[in-house]
Amino acid sequence: MEELRARIRDSGPITFRDFMATELYHERYGYYVRDAAAVAAGRDYRTSPMVHPMFGALIARELAALWQACGEPSAFDVIEQGAGNGVLARDILGDVHRRSPAFAAAIRYRIIEPHARLRGVQQETLAGSDGVERVEWLDDLPPAFDGVLLSNELLDAFPVHRVVRRGDALLEVFVGLDGDGRFVDIVAPPSTPRLQAYFDALALRPGDGCYAEVNLDAVDWVARAGSALRCGFVLTFDYGDDAAALYAPWRRDGTLLCFFRQSASSDPYQRIGLQDITSSVDFTTLGRVAAGHDLATAGYTDQASFLTRLGIHDAIAEAARRADDMEEYFARRNAVMELTDAAGLGRIRVLLFAKAIGAPRFAGFGDAPA
């Protein structure tokens, strides 16, 4: 991307966070924007909503339980951020309108999507769907709301800072250019004291010689969610782990991954604007930041366990009883296997924060932790 090269030539190396933000979200050349329809259709990777509508139906069941936990208010916001192609919204609303008329009357579905191209893809997906008349598009999180903030594989796509530990020093990885104009790593003192503070708060550091990612955007996202949410929940699905595992000494190269045409690599400097870049989410830090903004951890599990508690295996039995539709039976059976695969989508972590709510039973998590 020539704009990035020109910026580096003019002003010197930039943080990896700025490089990744431009590569993914540039209004003209960014990966998620330049060919929004192809990306949203799963050209390079496959997300849970793409597997089968039952995923959205099960999320609808969880949302209904959260609405009930709030006392079944007559108005209830479900705000989805990172809605992709809109399939999850379509499947949630479709199931809510088929099975929960009272919840359907209360729900106000709002999608945060600042990019016009992606918004257009979502609107096309939702056209003619049940409940589409109750969908509203927003540029950003509203300053105050009651209900649920929902995201699926959002935080792992936030741009991250990269760091490396060398002896007792924590250094940052910047992006520069070599003599041939190729992007290269440049190691220098950190661009912000927040990076050292991040690890100080965890009371741990990456191993000596290890590279790691620091997702300050995710920290800020949780803080904003806690400030905006008056009563309700934050429900997020993402690849990640606890901090001790993410920053373990054996993890020499961090967790950064790039996806292109269903293949993964670890080189972010290839195919600029044409490949996705992700990193694993540090759920330990999310929980710590949430607690500082009056968000209590109400549930934390993996997607396989979450969907099992919601009854995903019943979908196979239901299809088996319909002997006239064996195609749907096999579609559901394959979908269940994919969504709960411990080596794939099943290892996604599911995290629920609550604010101004007691401790009732949450459908996908069992009993809320004490």
N, C-alpha and C positions, 0 to 999 in steps of 0.2 A: 504494500500500500504506500504509494508515493507521498501522501500527506504525512504519514508517520516518519518516513525517511527525511523529508524536508524539515520536519519539526526537530528531529534529533540533530541534523546537521546545523540548524540555526541555534539551538539552545542546549545541546548536549543530551546525554542519556536521560531516559524517562523511566519512571517506576514501571515495573511489570503490571501493576494494577492499571495504570493509564494505557499501557499497550493492550491489555486484554479488554478493557472497556471499549477502546476504539475498534479492535478487531471484531468484537461481538455486536456492538450496539451503534456504530456509526450510522447516521441517518441514511447514507447512500451506499456505503460499502460494507457495513457490518454484517456479520454472518446471519444474525437473526432477522435482518431487515431486507437485504438485497434480493433474496429469493424466498420470501416468507412462506409462500404456499408449499414449496418443496420441502423446506425445513419442517414445517408444521405437519406435513404428511408422513414424516418419518424416513426421509431419504437417508439420513446418516445414523440414526439411532431410533430405538423403539421405547416408548414410555408406556406406563400401565394403562392409561385411558385408550391407547391405540389397540390394545390386545383384544378387548371385548367390552360391550356395554355393561356387563355385570360389574365391572370395577366401579363405574359411576353409580350404579344402583346401590352398591354396598356403601359407598361414601354417603349417598343420600340417606341411608339407614342410620349412619353415624350422626349426620347433621340433624336428623329428626330427634335422636336421643339428646343431643346437645340443646336443641330448642326446648325439649321437655324439661331438661335440667335447669333452664332459665325460667321455668314457670309457664311455658307456652304463651309468650307474649303475642299480641295481635300484629306486631311489626317486628321483623327479624331480618337483619342484614346478613347475607352470605357474600363476602367480598373475596373474589378469587384473583390472585396476582400470579402472573406467569401462565396465562390460560392457553398458550400455544395455539392450536387450531380450533379451540372451542368445543372439542368433543366431550371433555369432562363436564362442562357446563350443560351441554345438551343432554347428556345421559343422566345427570343429577336431576335436572328439571323434569325430564320425561318420567323418571321413576317417582318423583315427588307427586306429580300430578296424577299418576295412575294409582298410587297407594295411599297417599296422605293428603286428602283434600283440605283438612284444617291447616296443615303445615304449608300447603301450596298457597293458601289464602294469606298466610303471614309472611312468606319469604319474599325478600327483595334481593334479587341476584345482581351483584355489581362486579364488573370486571375492570381491573386496573390494567390499562394498555395504552401507553403514550405513543406507540408507533402506529401510524396510519395504515401501513400495509398489513401488519398483523391484525389490527382491528378489523380491517376489511375481510380477512380470512375468517375470523371468528364470526362476524356477522353473516357471512355466507353459510357457514356451518349451521348456525342457529336459525336461519330463515325458515319459517314455517313450523318450528318446533314448539312443543307445549311450553307455555310460560315465557316465550320470548318477549312478549309485551311487557314483562316485568324486569327485563334485563336493562341495565344502565351501564354505560362505559365511562370510566374515570381516567384522568391522567395520572392521578397519584392517590395515595391513601388519604381519606378524609380526616380532618382534625379530630373528629369524635364519632364513634359509632357503637352500637350494641349488636352483638351477634357473633359471627365467626369470620376470622380472617383465614382463608384457605390457600395453600400453595402445594404444588406437586412438582418436584425437581426444579425449584426456583433458586434456592440459596446456593446450590452447588454450581450455578452458572453466574453468580456474582463475581466481578473481577476481584482478584486477590493480589496482595503483596507476596513476593517470594523472599525468603530469608535463608541464610546459611550460617551455621555456627562454626567458627574457627577458633579453637582454644576457648578462652573465656569471652571472646567477642561475638556478639550477634551482629551480623552484617546483612545488608539488603542487596538483592539481585536487581539491578537496573537493566534496561534494554538499550544497547548502543549499536553502532555499525562498524563492520570491519572495513578494510581497504577496498573491498569489492562491493560495498553497499549492502552486505548481508547482515541481518539482525543477529546480534550476539549478546551473551550475558556479560554484564559489567558489575563487579562486586565493589561496594562502597559503604560507608557509614549509613545508617538508616535515614530515610527521608522524614520520619516522624517519630517522636518519643513514644507514640502509642504502640509501636511494635514491641519494644522492650517491656512496656507496661502490660501488654497482653500476656507475655510469658511470666512476668512477675506475679500476676493475678492467679495464674495456674500453679505457681510454685514448681515449675518444671521448664526445661528447655529441650530443643532438639539435640540429638547426640552430636558429638564433635565431628565435624565434616559433613553433617547431614543438611540437606535442603528441606525446606518446609514452606507451607503456605499459611498466610494469615488473612482471614476474611473479615476485614474491618467493616465492609458493607453489610455483612450479616449481623454483626454486632449492632450497627446503627439501625438496621431494619427491626430487630427485636425491640430495641429501645423505643423506636417510634410507634411500634405496634402497642407496646405497653402504655405509652402516653395517650394514644388515641382511643384504645378500647376502654369503655366505661364498665361494661358488664358482658361477659361472654368468654370466647375462647380464641386461641390461635392453634390451628391444626395444620401441620406441615409434614410432607413426605420428602425425604431426601437421602441421597447416599452420604454416609459419614460414619463417625465412630466417636468414642470417648477420646479425650485429649491424650491420655496416657498411651493409647494405641496409635494415634495419628502422629505423635511426636516421639515414638519409641526409637532407640538407637539403631535398631535394625532397618528402619525405614530411611534408607540413604538418600533417595531421590524425591521424597515427598509423594504427593498423591495426584499431581497434575496429569490429566488425560485429555487427549484430543480425539475427536470422532469424525470420520469421513467415509461415507459409503459403507456404513456398518462395520468399519474396521477402526481399531484403536491404536494410537501411537502416543509418544511422550514428547514430541517435538512441536512446540507452539509456533515455531518460525517457518513452518511449511504452510503452503496453501492459505495465505493470509486472507481472511474474509470468507473462506470456503469451508472451513472446518470449525466444529464446535470445540470449546475448551471448558473443562470442568475441573473442580477439585473437591475433595471430601469435606464435609461439614463437621466442625468441632462442636458436638452437642454438649460437652461439658461447659464450654464458654457460653453457649446460648442459654443454658439453664442458669448460670451465674448472673448473666446480664438481665435475664427475665425477672429473677428474684428481686433485683434492684429496682424494677419498675412495676412491682405489685402483681407480677404474673407468677402463679404457682404451677409447678409441674404436676399435671393431673394424669398424665399417661406417657409412657415411653416404651416402645416395643419395636419389633421388626414387622415388615409388611406381611410376611407369611402368617405370623401369629395373629396379627390384627384382622386379616381377612378371614382366617379360620374362625375366630370368635364371632365375626359378623355372619357366619354361615355360608361361606363361599362354596363349600362342598355340597350343600343342599341344592345348589344350582344344577349339579350333575344329576342328582337323584330326580329332581323335577323334570329335567329333559328326558331322562330314561323312561319316565312314566308316559311320555308322549311318543309312543312307538311309531307314529306316522312321520316323525321328523328326526331321523337318525343323523342327518347332517348337523343339526343344531346340537345334538347330544355330543358328537365328536368335537365340535367347535368349542363347546363349554368345557369338555374334559381337557382339551389341549390348553385352553385359556387358564384353567385352574392350575395346571402344571407350571405354566409360564409365570403366572403372577405370584406363585408361592415358591418358586425355585430358589433354594437357599444360596445358590451360586449366582443368581441373577436378580430379577426384580424382587424376589422374596426377601433379599437382605437389605432392601431400603429401610431406613429407620422412620418410624412414625412418632411424632412428638406432639403432645397436647399441653398447652398452657391454658390456665383458667384465671379469670379475674372476677371478684365479687360473686363467687359461686361457692356453694358448700361442697361436700364430697359425696355426691351420689354415684351410682354405678354408671360407667361410660361404656357403651356397647362394645367397642372394638378393643378395649383395654382391660376388661374385667373391673375389679374394684380399684378405685383411685388410690394411689399410694398415700400413706399417712404422712 
